[in-house]
Amino acid sequence: MSLTTNEAPVLDVRDLKTYFFTDDGVVKAVDGVSYQLYAGQTLGVVGESGCGKSVTSLSIMRLIAWPPGKIVGGEVVFEGTDLLRLSESRMRAIRGNKVSMIFQEPMTSLNPVFTVGEQIMESIVLHQKKPPREARKLAIEMLNKVGIPSPQQRVDDYPHQMSGGMKQRVMIAMALACSPRVLIADEPTTALDVTIQAQILELMRHLQREFGMSILLITHDLAVVAETADQVVVMYASKVVEHTDVRTLFREPAHPYTQGLFKSLPRIDHKAERLSVIEGTVPSPLRFPPGCKFHPRCPHAFDRCKVEEPALKDYGGHHLVACWLMEPH
């Protein structure tokens, strides 16, 4: 199921399934996820921790480690090619080049024994076949683009010599060094203070316009989504439960889980009220409940929800929802 449009998506994720085979059983971390990313757009993917957001992005990049993880079904179509069917050598030519990723934690994603310049240069030399001298010049240009002062000096710094915000900028420089068509940003502002967070988001918007790329933005922060996304996918317990444009989602959230997320946000005009919470906890992926996975926590659940899982359907206005409440009774 997709949102109807005349243009072909740059990235089309179709019924993606990624499972982890553990001693305790099969963990269905991503179970039939579909969404599309179009040229120049930002698609926000939101949901609680453990819903499958990051595993989906790692599956797109073919970075799921076996054992225990395995992509067991679906397609990831990029520019007409299913990435899941490519050989590893062909995938390496795309990964970090045409499809790039900002990983969630720069503290652990940067190699402490290499300078930041060497780490940016690596992809330039590998994918663009530039000699080291020219690659270094391009690395300095990228550090300048992402707003790092004195890039000619900082290019020779090691990660431990930089602040958290500067490390995040280096990660962005690494991801954009080869001018990718698609940038996957996995929680790019996690652990940054709000001032640096705003700077990083503005930097990403500026670079998106400059490079003409599409962004897949993975986050749990609805404020970040409101500020940056064009389309939004809401995930819960390995599934997409809602998918629409950002204005429609914030104006008319349809799925009870999405409504619960919005009710839990603090509001200036409700100073005296306690924050609403979604009752219960996210189910264990080893023991998902039958029927709709959200029904044990849903205040509107009825008998059908407990035995039959709803499909993601368009209920008008390009608003996809997986909920039996949307069906006429």
C-alpha positions as a Markdown table, in Angstrom:
| # | Residue | x | y | z |
|---|---|---|---|---|
| 1 | Met | 0.0 | 0.0 | 0.0 |
| 2 | Ser | 1.4 | 3.4 | -0.9 |
| 3 | Leu | 0.3 | 7.0 | -1.0 |
| 4 | Thr | -0.8 | 7.7 | -4.6 |
| 5 | Thr | 1.5 | 10.0 | -6.6 |
| 6 | Asn | 2.4 | 10.3 | -10.3 |
| 7 | Glu | 6.2 | 10.2 | -9.7 |
| 8 | Ala | 8.2 | 7.1 | -8.9 |
| 9 | Pro | 9.8 | 6.9 | -5.5 |
| 10 | Val | 13.5 | 7.2 | -5.1 |
| 11 | Leu | 13.3 | 4.5 | -2.4 |
| 12 | Asp | 10.5 | 2.0 | -2.2 |
| 13 | Val | 10.4 | -0.4 | 0.8 |
| 14 | Arg | 7.9 | -3.2 | 0.1 |
| 15 | Asp | 6.7 | -5.7 | 2.7 |
| 16 | Leu | 10.1 | -5.8 | 4.4 |
| 17 | Lys | 10.6 | -8.5 | 7.1 |
| 18 | Thr | 13.7 | -8.8 | 9.3 |
| 19 | Tyr | 13.8 | -11.5 | 12.0 |
| 20 | Phe | 16.3 | -12.3 | 14.7 |
| 21 | Phe | 16.7 | -16.0 | 15.4 |
| 22 | Thr | 17.6 | -16.3 | 19.1 |
| 23 | Asp | 17.7 | -19.1 | 21.7 |
| 24 | Asp | 14.5 | -17.8 | 23.2 |
| 25 | Gly | 12.6 | -17.8 | 19.8 |
| 26 | Val | 12.1 | -15.8 | 16.7 |
| 27 | Val | 12.0 | -12.0 | 17.2 |
| 28 | Lys | 10.0 | -10.4 | 14.3 |
| 29 | Ala | 11.6 | -7.0 | 14.6 |
| 30 | Val | 10.3 | -5.8 | 11.3 |
| 31 | Asp | 7.2 | -7.6 | 10.0 |
| 32 | Gly | 5.8 | -6.4 | 6.7 |
| 33 | Val | 6.9 | -2.7 | 6.6 |
| 34 | Ser | 6.2 | -0.7 | 3.5 |
| 35 | Tyr | 6.8 | 3.0 | 2.7 |
| 36 | Gln | 8.0 | 5.2 | -0.1 |
| 37 | Leu | 10.5 | 8.1 | -0.2 |
| 38 | Tyr | 10.2 | 10.6 | -3.0 |
| 39 | Ala | 12.8 | 12.9 | -4.6 |
| 40 | Gly | 13.6 | 15.9 | -2.4 |
| 41 | Gln | 11.3 | 14.9 | 0.4 |
| 42 | Thr | 11.8 | 14.1 | 4.1 |
| 43 | Leu | 10.0 | 11.0 | 5.4 |
| 44 | Gly | 9.8 | 10.9 | 9.2 |
| 45 | Val | 9.6 | 7.5 | 10.9 |
| 46 | Val | 8.4 | 7.7 | 14.5 |
| 47 | Gly | 7.5 | 5.4 | 17.3 |
| 48 | Glu | 8.6 | 4.1 | 20.7 |
| 49 | Ser | 12.0 | 2.5 | 21.3 |
| 50 | Gly | 11.9 | -1.1 | 20.0 |
| 51 | Cys | 9.2 | -0.6 | 17.4 |
| 52 | Gly | 11.5 | -1.5 | 14.5 |
| 53 | Lys | 12.6 | 2.0 | 13.2 |
| 54 | Ser | 16.3 | 1.5 | 13.3 |
| 55 | Val | 16.2 | -2.2 | 12.3 |
| 56 | Thr | 14.3 | -1.1 | 9.1 |
| 57 | Ser | 17.0 | 1.4 | 8.3 |
| 58 | Leu | 19.8 | -1.1 | 8.9 |
| 59 | Ser | 17.9 | -3.5 | 6.7 |
| 60 | Ile | 17.8 | -0.9 | 3.9 |
| 61 | Met | 21.5 | -0.6 | 4.1 |
| 62 | Arg | 22.0 | -4.4 | 4.3 |
| 63 | Leu | 23.8 | -4.0 | 7.7 |
| 64 | Ile | 21.9 | -6.7 | 9.6 |
| 65 | Ala | 24.4 | -9.1 | 11.1 |
| 66 | Trp | 23.9 | -12.8 | 10.7 |
| 67 | Pro | 23.6 | -14.5 | 13.1 |
| 68 | Pro | 21.2 | -13.8 | 14.6 |
| 69 | Gly | 19.5 | -11.3 | 12.2 |
| 70 | Lys | 18.2 | -12.0 | 8.8 |
| 71 | Ile | 16.1 | -10.2 | 6.2 |
| 72 | Val | 13.6 | -13.0 | 5.4 |
| 73 | Gly | 11.3 | -11.2 | 2.9 |
| 74 | Gly | 10.3 | -8.1 | 1.0 |
| 75 | Glu | 12.0 | -5.7 | -1.4 |
| 76 | Val | 14.0 | -2.5 | -1.0 |
| 77 | Val | 13.9 | -0.8 | -4.5 |
| 78 | Phe | 16.3 | 2.0 | -5.1 |
| 79 | Glu | 16.3 | 3.6 | -8.5 |
| 80 | Gly | 14.6 | 0.6 | -9.9 |
| 81 | Thr | 17.0 | -2.0 | -8.4 |
| 82 | Asp | 16.1 | -4.3 | -5.4 |
| 83 | Leu | 19.0 | -3.8 | -3.0 |
| 84 | Leu | 18.2 | -7.1 | -1.3 |
| 85 | Arg | 19.1 | -9.0 | -4.5 |
| 86 | Leu | 22.5 | -7.4 | -5.1 |
| 87 | Ser | 25.8 | -9.0 | -4.4 |
| 88 | Glu | 27.8 | -7.7 | -1.5 |
| 89 | Ser | 30.3 | -6.0 | -3.8 |
| 90 | Arg | 27.6 | -4.2 | -5.7 |
| 91 | Met | 25.9 | -3.2 | -2.4 |
| 92 | Arg | 29.2 | -1.7 | -1.2 |
| 93 | Ala | 29.3 | 0.5 | -4.3 |
| 94 | Ile | 25.9 | 1.9 | -3.3 |
| 95 | Arg | 26.3 | 2.0 | 0.5 |
| 96 | Gly | 27.9 | 5.3 | 1.6 |
| 97 | Asn | 27.8 | 6.5 | -2.0 |
| 98 | Lys | 24.3 | 6.7 | -3.4 |
| 99 | Val | 22.5 | 5.7 | -0.1 |
| 100 | Ser | 24.2 | 7.0 | 3.0 |
| 101 | Met | 23.5 | 6.9 | 6.8 |
| 102 | Ile | 24.0 | 9.0 | 9.8 |
| 103 | Phe | 24.2 | 6.5 | 12.7 |
| 104 | Gln | 22.5 | 7.0 | 16.0 |
| 105 | Glu | 25.5 | 7.5 | 18.2 |
| 106 | Pro | 28.6 | 9.5 | 17.0 |
| 107 | Met | 30.5 | 8.6 | 20.1 |
| 108 | Thr | 30.7 | 5.0 | 19.0 |
| 109 | Ser | 30.3 | 5.4 | 15.3 |
| 110 | Leu | 33.6 | 7.3 | 14.8 |
| 111 | Asn | 36.8 | 5.3 | 15.0 |
| 112 | Pro | 38.9 | 6.8 | 17.8 |
| 113 | Val | 42.3 | 5.8 | 16.3 |
| 114 | Phe | 41.8 | 7.7 | 13.0 |
| 115 | Thr | 41.5 | 11.5 | 12.5 |
| 116 | Val | 38.1 | 12.8 | 11.4 |
| 117 | Gly | 39.7 | 13.8 | 8.1 |
| 118 | Glu | 40.9 | 10.3 | 7.4 |
| 119 | Gln | 37.4 | 8.9 | 8.1 |
| 120 | Ile | 35.7 | 11.4 | 5.7 |
| 121 | Met | 38.4 | 10.8 | 3.0 |
| 122 | Glu | 37.9 | 7.0 | 3.1 |
| 123 | Ser | 34.5 | 7.1 | 1.3 |
| 124 | Ile | 35.8 | 9.7 | -1.2 |
| 125 | Val | 38.8 | 7.6 | -2.1 |
| 126 | Leu | 36.7 | 4.4 | -2.3 |
| 127 | His | 33.7 | 5.6 | -4.2 |
| 128 | Gln | 35.0 | 8.6 | -6.2 |
| 129 | Lys | 38.4 | 7.2 | -6.9 |
| 130 | Lys | 40.1 | 10.5 | -5.9 |
| 131 | Pro | 43.8 | 10.6 | -5.0 |
| 132 | Pro | 44.5 | 11.3 | -1.2 |
| 133 | Arg | 45.5 | 15.0 | -1.8 |
| 134 | Glu | 42.2 | 15.8 | -3.6 |
| 135 | Ala | 40.2 | 13.7 | -1.1 |
| 136 | Arg | 41.7 | 15.7 | 1.8 |
| 137 | Lys | 40.7 | 18.9 | 0.1 |
| 138 | Leu | 37.1 | 17.7 | -0.3 |
| 139 | Ala | 37.1 | 16.6 | 3.3 |
| 140 | Ile | 38.0 | 20.1 | 4.4 |
| 141 | Glu | 35.3 | 21.5 | 2.2 |
| 142 | Met | 32.7 | 19.1 | 3.8 |
| 143 | Leu | 33.8 | 20.1 | 7.3 |
| 144 | Asn | 33.3 | 23.8 | 6.2 |
| 145 | Lys | 29.9 | 23.0 | 4.8 |
| 146 | Val | 28.7 | 21.4 | 8.1 |
| 147 | Gly | 29.8 | 24.5 | 10.0 |
| 148 | Ile | 33.0 | 23.3 | 11.8 |
| 149 | Pro | 35.3 | 26.3 | 12.4 |
| 150 | Ser | 38.9 | 26.2 | 11.2 |
| 151 | Pro | 38.4 | 23.1 | 9.1 |
| 152 | Gln | 42.0 | 23.1 | 7.8 |
| 153 | Gln | 43.1 | 22.4 | 11.4 |
| 154 | Arg | 40.2 | 20.3 | 12.6 |
| 155 | Val | 40.6 | 17.9 | 9.8 |
| 156 | Asp | 43.5 | 16.4 | 11.6 |
| 157 | Asp | 41.7 | 16.2 | 15.0 |
| 158 | Tyr | 40.7 | 12.9 | 16.5 |
| 159 | Pro | 37.1 | 12.3 | 17.6 |
| 160 | His | 38.0 | 12.7 | 21.4 |
| 161 | Gln | 39.1 | 16.3 | 20.7 |
| 162 | Met | 35.6 | 17.3 | 19.6 |
| 163 | Ser | 32.4 | 18.0 | 21.4 |
| 164 | Gly | 29.2 | 15.9 | 20.9 |
| 165 | Gly | 27.7 | 18.5 | 18.5 |
| 166 | Met | 30.9 | 18.6 | 16.4 |
| 167 | Lys | 31.1 | 14.8 | 16.2 |
| 168 | Gln | 27.5 | 14.8 | 14.9 |
| 169 | Arg | 28.6 | 17.4 | 12.3 |
| 170 | Val | 31.5 | 15.1 | 11.3 |
| 171 | Met | 29.1 | 12.2 | 10.9 |
| 172 | Ile | 26.9 | 14.4 | 8.6 |
| 173 | Ala | 30.0 | 15.4 | 6.6 |
| 174 | Met | 31.0 | 11.7 | 6.2 |
| 175 | Ala | 27.5 | 10.8 | 5.1 |
| 176 | Leu | 27.3 | 13.6 | 2.5 |
| 177 | Ala | 30.9 | 13.3 | 1.2 |
| 178 | Cys | 29.7 | 11.5 | -1.9 |
| 179 | Ser | 26.5 | 13.5 | -2.5 |
| 180 | Pro | 24.1 | 10.6 | -1.9 |
| 181 | Arg | 20.6 | 10.5 | -3.4 |
| 182 | Val | 19.2 | 9.2 | -0.1 |
| 183 | Leu | 20.3 | 10.1 | 3.4 |
| 184 | Ile | 19.1 | 7.9 | 6.3 |
| 185 | Ala | 19.4 | 9.9 | 9.5 |
| 186 | Asp | 18.9 | 7.6 | 12.6 |
| 187 | Glu | 18.1 | 9.8 | 15.6 |
| 188 | Pro | 20.6 | 12.5 | 14.4 |
| 189 | Thr | 19.9 | 14.8 | 17.4 |
| 190 | Thr | 19.9 | 12.3 | 20.2 |
| 191 | Ala | 21.9 | 13.4 | 23.3 |
| 192 | Leu | 22.4 | 16.9 | 22.0 |
| 193 | Asp | 21.1 | 19.9 | 23.8 |
| 194 | Val | 18.2 | 21.8 | 22.3 |
| 195 | Thr | 20.3 | 24.6 | 20.9 |
| 196 | Ile | 22.7 | 22.2 | 19.1 |
| 197 | Gln | 19.7 | 20.1 | 18.0 |
| 198 | Ala | 18.1 | 23.1 | 16.3 |
| 199 | Gln | 21.4 | 23.9 | 14.5 |
| 200 | Ile | 21.8 | 20.3 | 13.3 |
| 201 | Leu | 18.2 | 20.2 | 11.9 |
| 202 | Glu | 18.7 | 23.5 | 10.2 |
| 203 | Leu | 22.0 | 22.3 | 8.7 |
| 204 | Met | 20.3 | 19.1 | 7.4 |
| 205 | Arg | 17.6 | 21.2 | 5.7 |
| 206 | His | 20.2 | 23.5 | 4.1 |
| 207 | Leu | 22.3 | 20.6 | 2.9 |
| 208 | Gln | 19.1 | 18.8 | 1.6 |
| 209 | Arg | 18.4 | 21.8 | -0.6 |
| 210 | Glu | 22.0 | 22.1 | -1.7 |
| 211 | Phe | 22.4 | 18.4 | -2.6 |
| 212 | Gly | 18.8 | 17.8 | -3.7 |
| 213 | Met | 18.7 | 14.6 | -1.7 |
| 214 | Ser | 15.9 | 12.7 | 0.0 |
| 215 | Ile | 16.0 | 12.1 | 3.8 |
| 216 | Leu | 14.6 | 9.2 | 5.8 |
| 217 | Leu | 14.5 | 10.7 | 9.3 |
| 218 | Ile | 14.2 | 8.2 | 12.1 |
| 219 | Thr | 13.2 | 9.7 | 15.5 |
| 220 | His | 11.0 | 9.4 | 18.5 |
| 221 | Asp | 10.6 | 13.2 | 18.8 |
| 222 | Leu | 7.4 | 14.5 | 17.2 |
| 223 | Ala | 8.7 | 18.1 | 17.5 |
| 224 | Val | 11.5 | 17.2 | 15.1 |
| 225 | Val | 9.0 | 15.6 | 12.8 |
| 226 | Ala | 6.8 | 18.7 | 12.7 |
| 227 | Glu | 9.8 | 20.9 | 11.9 |
| 228 | Thr | 11.4 | 18.8 | 9.2 |
| 229 | Ala | 9.2 | 16.0 | 7.6 |
| 230 | Asp | 6.9 | 16.1 | 4.6 |
| 231 | Gln | 5.4 | 12.6 | 5.1 |
| 232 | Val | 5.3 | 10.6 | 8.4 |
| 233 | Val | 5.2 | 6.9 | 9.1 |
| 234 | Val | 4.2 | 5.8 | 12.6 |
| 235 | Met | 5.4 | 2.4 | 13.7 |
| 236 | Tyr | 4.3 | 0.2 | 16.6 |
| 237 | Ala | 5.6 | -3.3 | 17.4 |
| 238 | Ser | 7.3 | -4.1 | 14.0 |
| 239 | Lys | 4.4 | -2.7 | 11.9 |
| 240 | Val | 3.4 | 0.6 | 10.2 |
| 241 | Val | 0.1 | 1.7 | 11.8 |
| 242 | Glu | -0.3 | 5.1 | 10.2 |
| 243 | His | 1.2 | 6.9 | 7.2 |
| 244 | Thr | 0.2 | 10.3 | 5.8 |
| 245 | Asp | 1.5 | 13.8 | 5.2 |
| 246 | Val | 2.8 | 15.7 | 8.3 |
| 247 | Arg | -0.1 | 18.3 | 8.3 |
| 248 | Thr | -2.8 | 15.7 | 8.2 |
| 249 | Leu | -1.1 | 13.7 | 11.0 |
| 250 | Phe | -0.8 | 16.6 | 13.3 |
| 251 | Arg | -4.3 | 17.8 | 12.5 |
| 252 | Glu | -6.2 | 14.5 | 12.4 |
| 253 | Pro | -4.2 | 11.6 | 14.0 |
| 254 | Ala | -6.4 | 8.5 | 13.3 |
| 255 | His | -4.8 | 5.5 | 15.0 |
| 256 | Pro | -5.3 | 5.3 | 18.8 |
| 257 | Tyr | -1.5 | 4.8 | 19.2 |
| 258 | Thr | -0.8 | 8.0 | 17.3 |
| 259 | Gln | -3.4 | 9.8 | 19.3 |
| 260 | Gly | -1.8 | 8.6 | 22.5 |
| 261 | Leu | 1.6 | 9.9 | 21.4 |
| 262 | Phe | 0.1 | 13.4 | 20.8 |
| 263 | Lys | -1.8 | 13.4 | 24.1 |
| 264 | Ser | 1.5 | 12.7 | 25.9 |
| 265 | Leu | 3.1 | 15.9 | 24.6 |
| 266 | Pro | 3.2 | 18.8 | 27.0 |
| 267 | Arg | 1.2 | 21.9 | 25.9 |
| 268 | Ile | 1.5 | 25.5 | 26.9 |
| 269 | Asp | -2.2 | 26.0 | 27.1 |
| 270 | His | -2.7 | 23.0 | 29.5 |
| 271 | Lys | -0.4 | 24.1 | 32.3 |
| 272 | Ala | -2.4 | 22.7 | 35.2 |
| 273 | Glu | -3.1 | 19.3 | 33.6 |
| 274 | Arg | -1.1 | 16.1 | 34.2 |
| 275 | Leu | 0.4 | 14.6 | 31.1 |
| 276 | Ser | -1.6 | 11.8 | 29.6 |
| 277 | Val | 0.2 | 8.4 | 29.2 |
| 278 | Ile | -0.4 | 5.4 | 27.1 |
| 279 | Glu | -1.4 | 2.6 | 29.5 |
| 280 | Gly | 0.6 | -0.6 | 29.6 |
| 281 | Thr | 3.9 | -1.4 | 28.0 |
| 282 | Val | 5.2 | -2.3 | 24.5 |
| 283 | Pro | 4.8 | -6.0 | 24.1 |
| 284 | Ser | 7.8 | -8.3 | 23.9 |
| 285 | Pro | 8.6 | -9.1 | 20.3 |
| 286 | Leu | 8.9 | -12.8 | 21.4 |
| 287 | Arg | 5.3 | -12.7 | 22.5 |
| 288 | Phe | 3.3 | -10.3 | 20.4 |
| 289 | Pro | -0.5 | -10.5 | 21.2 |
| 290 | Pro | -2.9 | -11.9 | 18.7 |
| 291 | Gly | -4.9 | -9.6 | 16.5 |
| 292 | Cys | -4.0 | -5.9 | 16.6 |
| 293 | Lys | -0.7 | -5.6 | 18.5 |
| 294 | Phe | -1.9 | -2.4 | 20.2 |
| 295 | His | -5.2 | -3.8 | 21.5 |
| 296 | Pro | -4.0 | -4.5 | 25.1 |
| 297 | Arg | -3.2 | -0.8 | 25.5 |
| 298 | Cys | -6.0 | 0.7 | 23.4 |
| 299 | Pro | -8.9 | 2.4 | 25.1 |
| 300 | His | -11.1 | 1.7 | 22.1 |
| 301 | Ala | -10.4 | -2.0 | 21.5 |
| 302 | Phe | -13.3 | -4.3 | 20.8 |
| 303 | Asp | -13.6 | -8.1 | 20.1 |
| 304 | Arg | -12.4 | -8.0 | 16.5 |
| 305 | Cys | -9.2 | -6.2 | 17.6 |
| 306 | Lys | -8.2 | -9.2 | 19.8 |
| 307 | Val | -8.4 | -11.8 | 17.1 |
| 308 | Glu | -7.8 | -10.2 | 13.7 |
| 309 | Glu | -4.9 | -8.0 | 12.7 |
| 310 | Pro | -6.0 | -4.9 | 10.6 |
| 311 | Ala | -4.3 | -4.2 | 7.3 |
| 312 | Leu | -2.8 | -0.8 | 6.4 |
| 313 | Lys | -5.5 | 0.8 | 4.2 |
| 314 | Asp | -6.2 | 4.2 | 2.7 |
| 315 | Tyr | -9.4 | 5.6 | 4.2 |
| 316 | Gly | -9.4 | 8.7 | 2.0 |
| 317 | Gly | -7.1 | 11.7 | 1.5 |
| 318 | His | -4.0 | 9.5 | 1.2 |
| 319 | His | -4.2 | 8.7 | 4.9 |
| 320 | Leu | -3.2 | 5.1 | 5.5 |
| 321 | Val | -4.3 | 3.6 | 8.8 |
| 322 | Ala | -4.2 | 0.0 | 10.3 |
| 323 | Cys | -7.2 | 0.1 | 12.6 |
| 324 | Trp | -10.6 | -1.6 | 12.8 |
| 325 | Leu | -12.1 | 1.6 | 14.2 |
| 326 | Met | -11.8 | 3.1 | 10.7 |
| 327 | Glu | -14.0 | 0.4 | 9.2 |
| 328 | Pro | -17.8 | 1.2 | 9.0 |
| 329 | His | -19.7 | -0.6 | 11.7 |
